[in-house]
């Protein structure tokens, strides 16, 4: 084993060590990338030459312009109060069922996630809307916080998804195909969560009750109040697959559309616009810093030959591809407990993706890239709600005064089981993920 390869192998744990020491992930990757490049070349000139061109080559990608536009769309959607309208409509249709308000929280999270594209934003926003209602109608702390935390994960799975955009850029996949591939798994996730709640309240009837049945006239009225959500979703997703818009153009249309909706609801003041733009700029800068840090780290790893050597070694060993896939997904599940989804994707995909590509799953490279990307996204999503340190759990628990963290852990476990079952199904039947892609393309 060469010295350069050893340096590459030490680079990843070094980054994780810096992260655990509370160094921002973008700076941690950048620092290790710079130090590693210097150790290999014994010269700072390559490092300086890299910085001269890397920032442009990284951010000149047209696909990355989707990120701030989707973030701005989420900001406007939050300002417009669409989250409460979606929850109200879902409650009108589902509230009369046993556990119906918790089911409504899942449905509302799916609807809101379709125009936000962020798990943490979906969880935080729906937590403000749904948790008070769940407490008001006597739902147990465990079911209330568990359902909202799990529902929040739908934000990164149901298109549009910022994480999928980043994955597409890293692996040179088609963003539109990835969005299409995520659609059915996202629906399957929401249905699985609804089934979990139905079983939960039958096993423990005291955990959640039901509301008075709402007349159909009021149900359709509540549904009519959320027509802007359907309009934005149809414009963004429908525009992409009808060929009218590129993903970037669709993101711009979506941002403009949600801004107009917020203006129509009279919730858009100059101060709110400033806050939305500032929040979008801050989030974009944070994401792009992580992307740039990953690019510097990947330059070092390429010099060390780690990705190439790892891919060749995996291909030569004759390992069972399905066992390797299971190990990789388990790795993401564990890592998701301690890192955010974007950092995980940027840190690991440059190494793991070439390794997985050399294995034979009976698919074309494009098909495997889409299927693997969705599986990784699901594993990352499950990590967000896996005790003891899933990020969504802490966000929702902090929004529920009087709820012990152990109660949130207990409430989310059935949803984690649902996620594991769903992952097994998607691994066993790739056609669920690829079916719509084959149909449309």
C-alpha angles and dihedrals in degrees: 000000000000125000091245092055091050089052089052092050091051092048097076097050088044090057091048091050091054090048091052087051086059097254108149109260094237093053091043092056091044093050094049091044093053094044093046093049090050092049091053099042097032085216135091093210094083089049092052092043089052093053090050093065107015098078092055096041091049099048099033087081107118090211093065091065085075090070101068091039093055090044091052090048089055092049093052091045090054092048093050092060092237090141093066092044091051091049091048091052092047091049091051091056100036107022095092091063123088103272089008098144090055088048088051089054089056092047092047091048090053091049095045091044089058090068101032108045096201128103097204092047092048092048094047095046096045090044089062092048104037107032096066090050093048091051091045092057095047102257115162117257090241097054094039097052094035093053095047093046091050093044090054091065089066087073093078097038104047108071134288095056127170091204091056090052090054091046090050091052093048095048098032092240127153110265094209092053091049091051089050091048091053095052101081095039087052092052089046089053093053092047090048091053091050090052090050091054092047091053093041095057092046092054092042108024092176091063094075139001137194137257131230113285110262117225114250091243090062091042092057091044090055089047091052089056091064097051089115089065091053091045093052092045092050092046094049103037098026091047091054096050096041088057094241095115137026113229089260093051090045090053090052091049090049093050092048091045095052089045090055090047091052089049091050090052088053091236095115114092127164089257091052091048090052092048092047093050092045093049091047091049092048093049092045092050090050092050093045092049088055090046091051092046089052090050091054091047092048090053089057092046090050090053090050090052090226098137093046096044092046092051092048092047093050090049093050097049096066094225119175103263093218093054090050090050091050091051092049093050091048089050090054091047092055094041090049089065092066106026137051118253098249093052091049093051094048094044099047111026096073088060104031099040096062088046092054094044092065092059120091114238094157094256137110115257091255093050092048092048092055094043094046092046092055092046091051091048090052092048090050089048092052089050089060091065101031114113139266099034109006106150096224090055093059093046094052095039091053088054093054109068113205094025114120116225088235089060091054090049091051093047096050098048095084089053091051089053089052090052092051091051091048091050091052090050093050092047092049094044111036089173089077089064098035100037097091091041090055090046097051098034 
